[in-house]
């Protein structure tokens, strides 16, 4: 992009791909500023306070694994396909999203996230249940669909509880925020969308999420933010670092 801008004597606009995710719900919705953005994917889990296209801050982020990464790694433990999120949700739906095993939610009293402890707890539960051999790294209950459904459902409910706790904490600390956007690849998860929407309704807040094809990495969200910056004459220098 920098080479093309230089060669064609064109202006350059730098857009971080996470910045694209943060504003992706704005592409098809009139989201009021300021708003909160829960940005969750395979590599990132963060909560942003967004004032406008050029002013936003991270309130909290993951201290280790991201939520999507937890889905993928736990799915792999159970010999399930990648990416793990969709198959985890499908298995959980079959048992009505119940919490069978009460996996730990963590006790962070701020806006940060931690999912490595959850991943480890599920691993040791699988080992204790005779479902996983740590030495051969083999899942031993591939024929026990009910057990897989219960693990998947407990995992999804646990992560939903963790998100819910953060958003309730957010609304208490920042009552001026009128809306929450749920974005990133994990925002395709209908169960998590519904839970977050219900929280917003209970607190008289608006809820927004992109359509599924705008949740994963896409050029549309980058172009959208780039266009917004161009309208405000927020251009970048050619020595801009690569994001």
C-alpha positions in Angstrom: 0.0 0.0 0.0 2.8 2.4 0.8 4.6 1.6 -2.4 1.4 2.2 -4.4 0.8 5.5 -2.6 4.3 6.6 -3.3 4.4 5.5 -6.9 1.0 7.0 -7.7 1.5 10.1 -5.6 -1.6 9.2 -3.6 -2.5 9.8 0.0 -2.0 6.9 2.5 -4.5 5.8 5.2 -3.3 3.3 7.7 -5.9 1.0 9.3 -5.1 -1.6 11.9 -7.1 -4.8 11.4 -8.3 -4.7 15.0 -9.5 -1.2 14.3 -11.5 -2.6 11.5 -13.1 -5.1 13.8 -13.9 -2.5 16.4 -16.0 -0.5 13.9 -17.4 -3.4 11.8 -20.8 -3.2 13.5 -21.1 0.4 12.2 -21.0 -0.7 8.6 -24.7 -1.6 8.5 -25.9 0.0 11.7 -26.2 3.5 13.1 -24.2 2.9 16.2 -24.3 5.9 18.6 -21.0 7.2 20.0 -19.6 6.6 22.5 -20.0 2.8 22.5 -18.3 -0.2 24.0 -16.8 -2.8 21.7 -16.2 -6.4 22.8 -13.8 -7.7 20.2 -13.3 -11.4 20.3 -11.5 -13.7 17.8 -9.1 -16.6 17.7 -6.2 -14.3 18.5 -7.8 -11.4 20.4 -10.2 -10.8 23.3 -10.5 -7.1 24.3 -13.0 -4.5 25.5 -12.8 -1.0 24.0 -14.4 2.3 24.9 -14.9 4.1 21.6 -15.5 7.9 21.5 -15.2 8.2 17.7 -13.2 6.9 14.7 -10.0 8.6 16.0 -10.4 8.2 19.7 -10.8 4.9 21.5 -9.1 3.1 24.4 -8.6 -0.5 25.5 -10.3 -1.1 28.9 -9.1 -4.6 29.1 -7.7 -7.5 27.1 -6.7 -11.1 27.4 -3.7 -11.9 29.6 -3.0 -15.2 27.9 -5.2 -17.1 25.5 -8.1 -15.5 23.5 -11.6 -16.9 23.7 -11.5 -18.2 20.2 -8.2 -19.8 20.9 -9.8 -21.6 23.9 -12.5 -22.9 21.6 -10.0 -24.2 19.1 -7.6 -25.8 21.6 -10.4 -27.6 23.5 -12.0 -28.7 20.3 -8.6 -30.2 19.3 -8.4 -32.0 22.6 -11.7 -33.7 21.7 -10.6 -34.5 18.2 -13.1 -32.0 16.7 -12.5 -30.1 13.5 -11.0 -26.6 13.2 -12.2 -23.9 13.8 -13.6 -25.1 17.1 -16.2 -22.4 17.7 -18.9 -23.5 15.3 -18.7 -27.2 16.3 -18.6 -26.4 20.0 -21.8 -24.3 19.6 -23.5 -27.0 17.6 -22.7 -29.7 20.2 -23.8 -27.3 23.0 -27.1 -26.6 21.3 -28.0 -30.3 21.3 -28.1 -30.2 25.1 -29.8 -26.8 25.3 -26.7 -24.9 26.5 -26.7 -26.3 30.0 -23.8 -26.1 32.4 -22.9 -29.7 33.4 -19.3 -29.3 34.8 -19.1 -25.8 36.2 -15.6 -25.0 34.8 -13.8 -22.1 36.6 -14.8 -18.6 35.6 -11.6 -16.8 36.9 -11.7 -14.0 39.4 -10.2 -11.0 37.7 -11.8 -7.9 39.2 -11.1 -5.6 36.2 -11.8 -5.7 32.5 -9.1 -8.1 31.5 -9.7 -11.7 30.4 -7.9 -15.0 31.0 -8.8 -18.2 29.3 -5.7 -20.4 29.9 -7.0 -21.5 33.3 -10.3 -22.6 31.7 -8.4 -24.5 29.0 -6.3 -26.3 31.6 -9.4 -27.1 33.8 -11.1 -28.7 30.8 -7.9 -30.7 30.0 -7.7 -32.1 33.5 -11.4 -32.8 33.6 -11.0 -34.9 30.4 -8.1 -36.8 31.9 -9.9 -37.4 35.1 -12.9 -38.7 33.2 -10.8 -41.1 31.3 -11.5 -39.2 28.1 -8.0 -38.1 27.3 -4.6 -39.8 27.4 -2.0 -37.1 28.1 0.9 -39.3 27.0 -0.4 -40.1 23.6 -2.4 -36.9 23.3 -5.4 -38.9 22.3 -9.1 -38.3 22.9 -10.6 -41.6 24.0 -14.3 -41.0 23.9 -14.9 -40.2 20.2 -17.9 -42.5 20.3 -19.5 -40.8 23.3 -21.3 -37.9 21.7 -23.2 -37.1 24.9 -20.0 -36.5 26.8 -18.7 -34.2 24.0 -22.0 -32.3 24.0 -21.8 -31.8 27.8 -18.2 -30.6 27.7 -18.9 -28.2 24.8 -22.0 -26.9 26.5 -20.3 -26.3 29.8 -17.4 -24.6 28.0 -19.7 -22.2 26.1 -21.8 -21.3 29.1 -18.6 -20.6 31.1 -17.3 -18.2 28.5 -20.7 -16.6 28.3 -20.7 -16.1 32.0 -17.2 -14.5 31.8 -18.4 -12.1 29.1 -21.5 -11.3 31.0 -19.6 -10.4 34.2 -17.4 -8.0 32.3 -20.2 -6.2 30.5 -22.3 -5.8 33.7 -19.1 -4.4 35.3 -18.7 -2.1 32.3 -22.3 -0.7 32.5 -21.9 0.0 36.2 -18.6 1.9 35.8 -19.6 3.7 32.6 -23.4 4.2 32.7 -23.1 6.9 30.0 -22.3 4.3 27.4 -25.5 3.8 25.3 -24.5 0.7 23.3 -22.4 -2.4 23.0 -20.9 -3.9 19.8 -19.9 -7.5 19.7 -17.4 -8.1 16.9 -14.7 -10.4 15.7 -14.9 -14.0 14.5 -16.4 -15.3 17.8 -19.3 -12.8 17.3 -20.7 -15.3 14.8 -21.7 -17.4 17.9 -25.5 -17.1 18.2 -25.6 -18.2 21.8 -23.1 -15.5 22.9 -24.9 -12.9 20.8 -28.2 -13.7 22.5 -26.7 -13.6 26.0 -25.0 -10.2 25.4 -28.2 -8.8 23.7 -30.2 -9.9 26.8 -27.7 -8.1 29.1 -28.0 -5.0 27.0 -31.8 -5.1 27.1 -31.8 -5.6 30.9 -29.6 -2.5 31.3 -31.5 -0.4 28.7 -28.6 -0.4 26.3 -28.5 -1.0 22.5 -26.8 -4.0 21.1 -25.1 -4.3 17.7 -23.2 -7.1 15.9 -22.1 -7.4 12.3 -23.5 -10.0 9.9 -21.4 -13.1 10.0 -19.4 -12.4 6.9 -18.3 -9.1 8.5 -17.3 -10.8 11.7 -14.2 -12.6 10.4 -11.3 -10.7 8.8 -12.5 -8.9 5.7 -11.6 -6.0 3.4 -14.9 -4.3 3.9 -14.2 -3.3 7.5 -10.8 -1.9 6.6 -12.3 0.1 3.7 -15.0 1.4 6.0 -12.6 2.7 8.6 -10.3 4.1 5.8 -13.2 6.0 4.3 -14.2 7.5 7.6 -10.6 8.6 8.2 -10.4 10.1 4.7 -13.5 12.1 5.3 -11.8 13.6 8.4 -8.5 14.1 6.5 -6.7 11.7 8.8 -4.0 10.5 6.5 -0.8 8.6 7.3 2.9 9.3 6.5 4.8 7.0 4.2 7.0 5.9 7.1 3.9 4.4 8.8 4.9 1.1 10.5 3.2 -2.1 9.2 0.4 -3.3 11.6 
